[in-house]
């Protein structure tokens, strides 16, 4: 899937992903079950990967 994002869209998406990553960290910290913690850690790793990809990817389409 190839989608073009404006600079604003890309910036907003990265902000949302970072916000969700913060929520994941809280859930991991407060979780009592190891299975749930493991699932949250996997999701956090995926969020970090997505943040890195979108933060580094050149702006695909100019827009305001």
Steps between C-alpha positions, in 0.01 A plus 500: 500500500643832394327811627618855467476719805535872530764628740228592750341156475834329549586717801156440652527125447838488677354700790209255532735201492720655771194570714386139464850379587480695826168331577654159426781568748248582771304182429817292516596658831159445657436152363496204736508221243812410306305395189337844480835670561657297220220600263537866595878481453451358149258780416741759644778363279272529197413859594869589532564346158217698342616822666851448364370432149267798484735739677791417265304464176531806279191708460317341211268781400507869583192649651386739764 
